[in-house]
């Protein structure tokens, strides 16, 4: 982080079956979401506008939110 085009997410194999990813802009709008069906996920961000976002990864027991800068 920061990134220009692609982010790679690796999830602990015991947790990924129930994981969900959201990318949220600074206004709180969800602009991308997906379920994870494997422990590695690649997301193409090349169509996103440059700026600050938040990426939220959650499953039934854990929620993790991090800043994501696209430049």
C-alpha positions in Angstrom: 0.0 0.0 0.0 -0.2 2.4 -1.9 -1.1 0.6 -5.1 -1.8 1.5 -8.7 -3.6 -1.5 -10.2 -3.8 -4.7 -8.3 -3.9 -5.8 -4.7 -3.3 -9.4 -3.6 -5.0 -10.6 -0.4 -4.0 -13.8 1.3 -6.4 -15.2 4.0 -5.6 -17.8 6.6 -6.9 -21.1 5.1 -9.0 -21.8 8.2 -10.9 -18.5 7.8 -11.4 -17.8 4.1 -14.5 -20.0 3.5 -16.7 -17.4 5.2 -14.8 -14.3 4.3 -16.3 -11.2 2.6 -14.3 -8.2 1.2 -15.6 -4.6 0.9 -13.8 -1.6 -0.5 -15.3 1.6 0.9 -14.7 5.2 -0.2 -14.2 8.1 2.2 -17.9 8.9 2.0 -18.7 5.5 3.4 -20.1 4.1 0.1 -19.3 0.5 -0.7 -17.8 0.5 -4.2 -16.7 -3.1 -4.4 -17.6 -6.3 -2.6 -17.0 -10.0 -3.0 -17.0 -13.3 -1.2 -13.7 -15.2 -1.0 -13.8 -18.8 -2.2 -10.1 -19.5 -1.9 -7.3 -18.3 0.4 -5.8 -15.9 -2.2 -7.7 -13.1 -3.9 -6.5 -10.6 -6.5 -8.5 -7.4 -7.0 -8.0 -5.2 -10.1 -8.2 -1.6 -9.0 -7.2 0.0 -12.3 -10.7 1.4 -12.9 -10.9 3.1 -9.4 -10.3 6.8 -9.1 -7.0 7.7 -7.3 -7.5 8.4 -3.6 -8.0 7.0 -0.1 -10.2 4.0 0.5 -10.8 1.5 3.2 -10.7 -2.3 2.7 -12.8 -4.4 5.1 -12.3 -8.1 5.4 -14.7 -10.0 7.6 -15.9 -13.4 8.5 -18.3 -14.7 11.2 -15.8 -13.9 14.0 -13.3 -11.3 12.8 -13.5 -7.9 11.1 -10.3 -6.2 9.9 -10.3 -2.7 8.3 -7.2 -1.1 6.7 -6.5 2.0 4.7 -6.0 1.5 0.9 -4.3 4.2 -1.1 -4.7 4.1 -4.9 -2.4 6.4 -6.9 
